[in-house]
Amino acid sequence: MVDTRVELSGIRLDNPIIPASGTFGFGSEFAELYDLNLLGSISIKGTTAQERFGNPTPRIAECTGGMLNSVGLQNPGVKAVCEHELPELEKVFKKPVIANISGFSIDEYVQCARAMDAMPQVGIIEVNVSCPNVHGGGMSFGVTSEGAAEVTRAVKEVTGKPVYIKLSPNVTDIASIASACENAGADGLSLINTLLAMRIDLKTRKPVLANKMGGLSGPAVFPVALRMVYQVYEAVKIPIIGMGGVGCAEEVIEMMLAGASAVQVGAANLVDPFACKTIIEALPQTMEKYGIQSLKEIIGGAH
Amino acid sequence: MKQGIFTLETNEGLTESVYKMTLRGDTSAITAPGQFVNIKLNGLYLRRPISVCDADCERLTLIYKVVGKGTEKMSAMRGGEKLELLTGLGNGYDVSKSGDAPLLVGGGVGIPPLYMLCKRLREQGKAVSVILGFNSKSEVFYENEFAALGARVIVTTVDGSYGLRGFVTDALESAGAYSYSYACGPEPMLKALYTASAANGQFSFEERMGCGFGACMGCTCKTLYGNKRICKDGPVLEKGEIIW
């Protein structure tokens, strides 16, 4: 029997597979299809202090090997998430969840972190400083070391739960921003968020997305994500949740060899709602194929 | 929602760019007219959402217009090929609100989902009138199929080459009195109908989708009853909740 268990800041996961924020809602659509308790954890839809509609539509475009989205953090706001969405999720998912939060000011991050800190089912707070789809907020914190560190410190002050900072790939040196978060007290890092991208419609000669630009995800970004996880692993000692275009058990192992302690699966859920389940079921035999007894032992193995 | 493998039986052109495909497989997740399926196609990352034109317990009919890479691939498929589908997506039309004499209004490839709706309403003995709008005579399809269900059918063409000249709204008077309206078509058509018709009704909308089953928030619109995902809370909206 191979051992798929991993650990994130003292939280034991049965396996490293976590649906990524924004691709799994609050779980209910997938709970109709399979038992969510087979997942390692779930990163819930990015939550902000206030309810958000998000960006105008079209918010979705396609490209070779992936997709673009400009959803813009649509969510019902932290109050509704804590009072409705999380209790609903708790009925079908009995393990600690990852609460993904976002904000447009330090205050808003703090407000969300406080609310999530009070939720027993939240195991980890994942702080999104990297959404490419909101003007003046989100990503502006994540593109400088100072901004990312400032959010990290502020959130750490109001919660005792592990704080993971979700990093943007749209920067010149992700390793230095990762280090800044570590020095500011981050317990871990999640990377990568989507890559800023664009498509143009030949008939209208205008951008396909109403927001003009959006975040690229899917298989196309996997090698970029893998490279960044590899670089960040060398720069920090805190655990990394690796993500970006992961779609099969082999890529999960690759991500862990690069340095990820756990792996999020994002866009794949949207094109195949059974993607996480399929990956989890394929993990043991894939591990056996490559002579892996325990996933924990291969983390960072490529270095 | 169900995921299933379907076998393509027939795939034929109805007009120069509109095709009809019949598929065999598990249709049990399809519970209402106006729902759609999301089709996985080789070489394309996102699935292609296509509304259900008709379904019985083992067979599915889809009518689609070739407008891009996905529908081009579909039009080249042959009998015997397998397709992976997510079925039973979206809310579909609520037939219980139709009254005795509902009016169905469709424009172009908005027409197909109205066929299964018409079938259901006729099964319940409703006096159904249908307005089918096209640009030109060469684009007309399914006039006879609706008539065969026992519906009163009015065809309009924008250029006047067939049926009544003009838009679907120009045919409202000839449609006579109706109890309720069901519509599907391009947004300008829906908007015009919304203004021109006083009756209550349900309109089906279209949007670019990521997943098609409510997970990604890619297709959200605002309604008087709050934010709704076209793929999951729609594609059918009550006339009274629509915000243009």
Interface residues (C-beta under 8 A of the other chain):
Chain A: G22 T23 F24 G25 E29 F30 E32 L33 K45 F53 G54 T57 P58 R59 I60 A61 E62 C63 T64 G65 G66 M67 N69 V71 Q74 V208 G218 P219 A267 N269 L270 V271 D272 P273 F274
Chain B: M1 Q3 K40 L44 Y45 L46 R47 L86 E207 R208 M209 G210 C211 F213 G214 A215 C216 M217 G218 C219 T220 C221 K222 N227 K232
